[in-house]
Amino acid sequence: MKRLLAIFLILISITIVLSNELVEDKSYRIINSDKVVLNKHHEKYILNMNGNVHFFYGQIEFYCDKGTIVELNETAKLFKNVVVKKDTLTIKSDYAFYNNIEEVVQFSGNVVAYDYDLNNKIKREFQADTLIYNRKLEEIIASNNVVALEYTENMKATTGYMEYHRNDGYGFMKLNPVIENRKDSLTIRAEKMEYFADFDKVVAMFNTHTKLTEADIFSNFLIYYSEEGKAVYTGDPRIETDLGIGQAQTFNLLFVENNLSHVEFIDECRLDFAFEENKELNNWLTAEKIDIFFEDKKPVSMLAETNVIYQIISEEENENSKDYSKNDSASRKLEIIFTEDNEIEEIRQFDNIQGNYVFKSAKRNKKKE
């Protein structure tokens, strides 16, 4: 009996010593845990916590169902219902590993990160299979099935790899990145993308493809200003619609109230077009600058300037005449007004007008059946 009592007293003394070591001079601070066990293994203290775990380690706050802290190398493992908080950032996952020396947290399994503003309103959200948060650099690196949601600008991005630098408001994406602006009904794909300040500015590089309701645009370089409602395309840009193809050195797209209102073609511009879908692109226009204006997603007018040369063949005349109506002309400036049915209502030429005009001729004789 005395021996059992002595062993019991020794165990109590060891527990008191370990408890003092647990609370004194540590980088972590335990707020709650239903069960805490401190073990010593090869000169390393290993703290195991289980049930409603809540603790601070360095400047970061942690929650989980089960956690382990290894004091010697200042690391922690967290399991199930993991929640990590630092100022306006909250990250949730199934598992996390924390290195307090580097101040880096690695997450895996159903990772979701929420970035709040100072009014505790969500600004952006990141989803991924794996995510790394570097507290020193305030950097987030997400990989595999990455989804980023920007609530301020109503933007959505998907990619295989993403970096976001919180202090600079700068992000980088690669591995099939896609950005969708739901306000402008616009989707951008490229090999690589950079974005700035809440997706206010997006830079897309290499094999970019922009899909609009009205057109598809291809280029090697794109700068998209979502706040200003402007997109600038360079690097062999090409625009394709159901009615034609356009090329130039530079394209500018302008949006008003989230609708396409104006397309600018700048330098070495060429349009090949038809007036009906699935028709040959018999009409063409070249100039140094071409502007097309839209209303309700339809072109209402076109203005071409400087070294304007064009050929316009009326489809109606082409089908009803021996020699279709054809205009070959050159001038300094040309304006075309369209009807609601996308037909030419009026053509106006200005300055140094030269050309050949073939007007309506007799109708073709229909073959007898």
C-alpha positions as CSV (number, residue, x, y, z in Angstrom):
1,M,0.0,0.0,0.0
2,K,2.8,2.4,0.9
3,R,4.5,1.5,-2.4
4,L,1.3,2.3,-4.4
5,L,1.0,5.6,-2.5
6,A,4.6,6.5,-3.3
7,I,4.1,5.7,-7.0
8,F,0.9,7.8,-7.0
9,L,2.7,10.8,-5.4
10,I,5.6,10.5,-7.9
11,L,3.1,10.5,-10.8
12,I,1.4,13.6,-9.4
13,S,4.8,15.3,-9.1
14,I,5.7,14.5,-12.7
15,T,2.3,15.8,-13.9
16,I,2.8,19.1,-12.0
17,V,6.3,19.4,-13.5
18,L,5.0,18.7,-17.0
19,S,2.1,21.1,-16.5
20,N,4.5,23.8,-15.5
21,E,6.6,23.1,-18.6
22,L,3.4,23.2,-20.7
23,V,2.4,26.7,-19.7
24,E,5.7,28.4,-19.1
25,D,7.8,30.0,-21.9
26,K,5.9,28.5,-24.8
27,S,5.1,29.8,-28.3
28,Y,1.6,28.3,-28.1
29,R,-1.3,29.0,-25.7
30,I,-4.1,26.4,-25.2
31,I,-7.5,28.0,-24.8
32,N,-9.5,24.7,-24.6
33,S,-9.3,21.0,-25.2
34,D,-11.5,18.3,-23.7
35,K,-8.4,16.1,-23.1
36,V,-4.7,17.0,-23.0
37,V,-1.9,14.5,-22.8
38,L,1.8,15.5,-22.7
39,N,4.3,12.8,-23.7
40,K,8.1,12.8,-23.8
41,H,9.8,10.9,-26.6
42,H,13.5,11.0,-27.4
43,E,13.9,14.3,-25.6
44,K,10.9,15.7,-27.4
45,Y,7.7,16.8,-25.7
46,I,4.6,15.9,-27.8
47,L,1.3,17.5,-26.8
48,N,-1.8,15.6,-27.8
49,M,-5.2,17.4,-27.7
50,N,-8.6,15.9,-28.3
51,G,-12.1,17.3,-28.4
52,N,-13.1,21.0,-29.0
53,V,-9.5,22.0,-29.5
54,H,-8.7,25.7,-29.5
55,F,-5.3,27.2,-29.2
56,F,-3.0,30.0,-30.4
57,Y,0.4,29.3,-31.9
58,G,2.5,32.3,-32.7
59,Q,0.2,34.9,-34.2
60,I,-2.3,32.4,-35.6
61,E,-5.5,31.0,-34.1
62,F,-6.4,27.3,-34.5
63,Y,-9.5,25.2,-34.0
64,C,-9.9,21.4,-34.7
65,D,-11.3,18.1,-33.3
66,K,-7.8,16.7,-32.6
67,G,-4.4,18.3,-32.6
68,T,-0.7,17.5,-31.9
69,I,2.1,19.9,-31.1
70,V,5.8,18.9,-31.3
71,E,7.7,21.4,-29.2
72,L,11.2,20.7,-30.4
73,N,10.6,21.6,-34.0
74,E,7.7,23.9,-33.3
75,T,5.2,22.1,-35.5
76,A,1.5,21.2,-35.1
77,K,-0.9,18.8,-36.8
78,L,-4.6,19.4,-36.9
79,F,-7.3,16.9,-37.8
80,K,-11.0,17.2,-38.7
81,N,-13.1,20.4,-38.8
82,V,-9.9,22.5,-39.0
83,V,-10.4,26.3,-38.8
84,V,-7.4,28.7,-38.9
85,K,-7.8,32.4,-38.4
86,K,-5.5,35.4,-38.9
87,D,-7.0,38.9,-38.8
88,T,-9.5,39.0,-41.7
89,L,-8.5,35.6,-43.1
90,T,-10.3,32.3,-42.2
91,I,-9.3,29.0,-43.7
92,K,-11.2,25.7,-43.2
93,S,-10.1,22.1,-44.1
94,D,-10.0,18.5,-43.1
95,Y,-6.3,18.5,-42.2
96,A,-3.5,21.1,-41.6
97,F,0.2,21.1,-40.7
98,Y,1.7,24.2,-39.2
99,N,5.4,25.2,-39.0
100,N,5.7,28.0,-36.4
101,I,9.3,28.8,-37.3
102,E,8.4,29.6,-40.9
103,E,4.9,30.6,-40.0
104,V,3.5,28.5,-42.8
105,V,0.2,26.4,-42.7
106,Q,-0.4,23.7,-45.2
107,F,-4.0,22.6,-45.7
108,S,-5.6,19.6,-47.5
109,G,-9.0,18.1,-48.0
110,N,-12.0,20.3,-48.8
111,V,-10.0,23.6,-48.3
112,V,-12.0,26.8,-48.3
113,A,-10.4,30.2,-47.5
114,Y,-12.5,33.3,-46.8
115,D,-11.0,36.8,-47.0
116,Y,-13.1,39.4,-45.2
117,D,-13.1,43.2,-45.2
118,L,-13.0,45.4,-42.0
119,N,-16.8,45.2,-41.7
120,N,-16.6,41.4,-41.6
121,K,-18.1,41.0,-45.1
122,I,-16.6,38.4,-47.4
123,K,-14.6,39.9,-50.2
124,R,-13.3,36.8,-51.8
125,E,-13.2,33.0,-51.4
126,F,-10.7,30.4,-52.5
127,Q,-11.5,26.6,-52.8
128,A,-8.9,24.0,-53.6
129,D,-7.7,20.5,-52.9
130,T,-4.5,21.8,-51.2
131,L,-3.6,25.3,-50.0
132,I,-0.5,26.9,-48.4
133,Y,-0.8,30.1,-46.2
134,N,2.5,31.9,-45.5
135,R,1.9,34.4,-42.6
136,K,5.2,36.2,-43.0
137,L,4.6,36.9,-46.7
138,E,0.8,37.1,-46.4
139,E,0.8,34.7,-49.4
140,I,-1.8,32.1,-50.4
141,I,-0.8,29.3,-52.8
142,A,-3.7,27.0,-54.0
143,S,-3.4,24.0,-56.3
144,N,-5.6,21.3,-57.8
145,N,-9.2,22.1,-58.7
146,V,-8.8,25.8,-57.6
147,V,-11.9,28.0,-57.6
148,A,-11.6,31.7,-56.7
149,L,-14.7,33.9,-56.2
150,E,-14.4,37.7,-56.1
151,Y,-17.7,39.0,-54.7
152,T,-17.0,42.8,-55.1
153,E,-16.7,42.5,-58.9
154,N,-18.8,39.3,-59.3
155,M,-15.9,37.4,-60.8
156,K,-15.1,33.7,-60.8
157,A,-11.8,32.0,-61.7
158,T,-10.9,28.4,-62.0
159,T,-7.4,27.0,-62.5
160,G,-4.9,24.2,-61.6
161,Y,-2.6,26.6,-59.7
162,M,-3.0,30.0,-58.1
163,E,-0.9,32.4,-56.0
164,Y,-2.4,35.4,-54.2
165,H,-0.3,38.1,-52.4
166,R,-2.7,39.7,-50.0
167,N,-0.5,42.8,-49.1
168,D,-0.1,43.7,-52.8
169,G,-3.5,42.6,-54.1
170,Y,-1.7,40.7,-56.8
171,G,-2.5,37.2,-58.0
172,F,-1.1,34.7,-60.6
173,M,-2.7,31.7,-62.3
174,K,-1.5,29.0,-64.6
175,L,-2.7,25.5,-65.7
176,N,-5.8,26.2,-67.7
177,P,-6.9,29.4,-66.0
178,V,-10.4,30.7,-66.8
179,I,-11.9,33.9,-65.5
180,E,-15.6,34.7,-65.8
181,N,-17.1,38.1,-65.3
182,R,-20.8,37.5,-64.7
183,K,-21.6,41.2,-65.0
184,D,-20.2,41.6,-68.6
185,S,-21.1,38.0,-69.6
186,L,-17.5,37.6,-70.5
187,T,-15.2,34.6,-70.2
188,I,-11.4,34.7,-70.6
189,R,-9.1,31.7,-71.1
190,A,-5.3,31.7,-71.5
191,E,-2.1,29.8,-70.6
192,K,-1.2,32.3,-67.9
193,M,-3.0,35.1,-66.1
194,E,-2.3,37.9,-63.6
195,Y,-4.8,39.9,-61.7
196,F,-4.7,43.0,-59.5
197,A,-6.8,44.7,-56.9
198,D,-9.9,42.5,-56.6
199,F,-9.8,41.5,-60.3
200,D,-10.2,45.2,-61.3
201,K,-7.4,44.4,-63.8
202,V,-6.6,41.1,-65.5
203,V,-3.7,40.4,-67.7
204,A,-3.9,37.3,-69.9
205,M,-1.0,35.9,-71.9
206,F,-0.6,33.3,-74.7
207,N,-3.4,31.8,-76.6
208,T,-6.1,33.9,-75.0
209,H,-9.7,33.3,-75.9
210,T,-12.4,35.7,-74.8
211,K,-16.0,34.6,-75.2
212,L,-18.8,37.1,-75.4
213,T,-22.5,36.8,-76.3
214,E,-21.7,38.6,-79.5
215,A,-18.3,37.3,-80.5
216,D,-15.2,35.2,-79.8
217,I,-11.9,37.0,-79.6
218,F,-8.4,35.4,-79.9
219,S,-5.0,37.0,-79.2
220,N,-1.7,36.5,-77.5
221,F,-2.1,39.3,-75.0
222,L,-5.1,40.9,-73.2
223,I,-5.5,43.5,-70.5
224,Y,-9.0,43.6,-69.1
225,Y,-10.1,46.5,-66.9
226,S,-13.3,45.2,-65.3
227,E,-14.0,48.4,-63.3
228,E,-13.6,50.6,-66.3
229,G,-15.4,48.2,-68.6
230,K,-12.6,48.0,-71.2
231,A,-10.5,45.2,-72.8
232,V,-7.4,45.7,-74.9
233,Y,-6.1,43.0,-77.2
234,T,-2.7,42.8,-78.9
235,G,-0.6,40.1,-80.5
236,D,-2.4,39.1,-83.7
237,P,-5.9,39.7,-82.3
238,R,-8.8,38.2,-84.3
239,I,-12.5,38.6,-83.7
240,E,-15.0,36.0,-85.0
241,T,-18.8,36.4,-85.1
242,D,-21.6,34.6,-87.0
243,L,-21.3,37.2,-89.7
244,G,-17.6,37.7,-90.1
245,I,-14.0,37.9,-89.1
246,G,-12.1,41.0,-88.0
247,Q,-8.3,41.6,-87.7
248,A,-6.1,44.5,-86.6
249,Q,-2.9,45.3,-84.7
250,T,-5.0,46.2,-81.6
251,F,-8.6,45.7,-80.5
252,N,-10.4,47.7,-77.8
253,L,-13.7,46.5,-76.4
254,L,-15.8,49.0,-74.4
255,F,-18.7,48.1,-72.1
256,V,-21.5,50.3,-70.8
257,E,-23.7,49.1,-68.0
258,N,-22.2,45.6,-68.5
259,N,-23.1,45.5,-72.2
260,L,-20.8,45.7,-75.2
261,S,-21.2,49.1,-76.7
262,H,-18.1,49.8,-78.9
263,V,-15.4,47.8,-80.6
264,E,-12.3,49.7,-81.9
265,F,-9.9,48.2,-84.5
266,I,-6.6,50.1,-84.7
267,D,-3.9,49.8,-87.4
268,E,-4.0,47.5,-90.4
269,C,-7.6,46.8,-89.9
270,R,-9.6,44.3,-92.0
271,L,-13.1,43.0,-91.8
272,D,-14.5,40.2,-93.9
273,F,-18.2,39.8,-93.5
274,A,-21.6,38.7,-94.8
275,F,-25.1,40.1,-94.0
276,E,-26.6,36.7,-93.2
277,E,-25.3,33.7,-91.2
278,N,-23.7,30.8,-93.1
279,K,-23.1,32.9,-96.2
280,E,-19.7,33.5,-97.9
281,L,-17.7,36.4,-96.6
282,N,-17.8,38.3,-99.9
283,N,-17.7,41.7,-98.3
284,W,-14.5,43.3,-97.0
285,L,-13.3,46.5,-95.6
286,T,-9.8,47.8,-94.8
287,A,-8.7,50.9,-93.0
288,E,-6.3,52.2,-90.3
289,K,-9.2,52.6,-87.8
290,I,-12.6,51.0,-87.6
291,D,-15.3,51.6,-84.9
292,I,-18.4,49.4,-84.6
293,F,-21.1,50.6,-82.2
294,F,-23.6,48.3,-80.6
295,E,-27.0,48.6,-79.0
296,D,-28.9,45.7,-77.5
297,K,-26.2,43.3,-78.6
298,K,-26.6,44.3,-82.3
299,P,-24.4,46.6,-84.5
300,V,-26.0,49.9,-85.3
301,S,-23.3,51.6,-87.1
302,M,-19.7,51.4,-88.3
303,L,-17.1,54.1,-88.9
304,A,-13.9,53.5,-90.9
305,E,-11.2,56.1,-91.2
306,T,-7.9,56.7,-93.1
307,N,-7.1,54.7,-96.3
308,V,-10.5,53.2,-96.4
309,I,-11.0,50.6,-99.1
310,Y,-14.0,48.3,-99.3
311,Q,-16.1,45.9,-101.4
312,I,-19.8,45.4,-100.6
313,I,-22.0,42.9,-102.4
314,S,-25.6,42.9,-101.6
315,E,-26.9,39.4,-101.0
316,E,-30.3,40.3,-102.4
317,E,-28.8,41.6,-105.6
318,N,-26.5,38.6,-105.8
319,E,-29.4,36.2,-105.8
320,N,-31.8,38.3,-108.1
321,S,-29.4,39.7,-110.6
322,K,-27.2,38.6,-113.5
323,D,-24.5,40.8,-112.1
324,Y,-24.8,41.4,-108.4
325,S,-24.7,44.9,-107.0
326,K,-21.1,45.6,-106.1
327,N,-19.3,48.6,-104.7
328,D,-15.5,48.9,-104.9
329,S,-14.5,52.1,-103.4
330,A,-11.8,54.1,-101.5
331,S,-12.0,57.2,-99.4
332,R,-10.6,58.8,-96.3
333,K,-13.7,58.1,-94.2
334,L,-16.7,55.7,-94.5
335,E,-19.8,55.4,-92.3
336,I,-22.3,52.5,-92.5
337,I,-25.7,52.5,-90.8
338,F,-27.4,49.2,-90.1
339,T,-31.0,48.2,-89.7
340,E,-32.4,46.1,-86.9
341,D,-32.2,43.2,-89.2
342,N,-28.4,43.7,-89.7
343,E,-28.9,45.0,-93.2
344,I,-27.2,48.2,-94.6
345,E,-29.5,51.1,-94.4
346,E,-27.0,53.8,-95.6
347,I,-23.4,54.2,-96.7
348,R,-21.7,57.6,-96.4
349,Q,-18.3,58.4,-97.9
350,F,-16.2,61.4,-97.1
351,D,-13.1,63.0,-98.8
352,N,-11.0,61.7,-101.7
353,I,-13.8,59.4,-102.9
354,Q,-12.8,57.0,-105.7
355,G,-14.4,53.8,-106.9
356,N,-16.5,51.6,-109.2
357,Y,-20.2,50.9,-108.6
358,V,-22.2,48.2,-110.2
359,F,-25.9,48.8,-109.7
360,K,-29.0,46.5,-109.9
361,S,-29.5,44.8,-113.2
362,A,-32.2,42.6,-114.7
363,K,-33.4,39.7,-112.6
364,R,-32.2,36.2,-113.4
365,N,-34.6,34.0,-115.4
366,K,-35.6,31.1,-113.2
367,K,-35.3,27.6,-114.7
368,K,-38.5,25.9,-115.5
369,E,-39.1,22.6,-113.7
